[in-house]
Amino acid sequence: MVQTPVQSTDESRPVSAAPPEGGSAGTEPVRRSPVWVRVLAGIGYTLLGVFLLGALAFAFGSMWLPSTESRAAYTQLRAAGQAPDYDRQFHIPIPGCVCHSDNPVTVMQHSNRRISQCMGCHGG
Ligand code: HEC
């Protein structure tokens, strides 16, 4: 004997289902997080990303690459034996973070120093 369908498939919800919003029934289907939770999570991930970028910049960031003039001037002084060599180390140049010194030696020496190292020589 064929049973009469109690619920239609497309239009209405199942007859026995819990109330759609805020019900305390244990049979409730999985609900998506409330909007405020998702907004907070978004802000959280954004802050985390900004923080990680900042930490990366602090650990390895350096001032932007020296100008061609500074390089040329330094190379000349170096060839003439009037400029010391400088440490080369891994660093990430930060766009817009420029060295304002006119002294090519200072510029080249500072060119690959990391932001985390500034304090070591410049107080703080
Ligand atoms: C190894 C030590 C040391 C580190 C690390 C260092 N500095 Fe310096 N800095 C010096 C010295 C020494 C001078 C003066 C050099 C000179 O005048 O020839 C100087 C000079 C400067 C000047 C003045 C330049 C001028 O000619 O007016 C600025 C600005 C500066 N440093 C910024 C920074 C920043 C930003 C950092 C981090 C990226 C940094 N320094 C890391 C040693 C250091």
Residues whose N, C-alpha, C, O or C-beta is under 5 A from the ligand:
A	BS01	HEC	S101 D102 T106 H110 R113 R114 I115 Q117 C118 C121
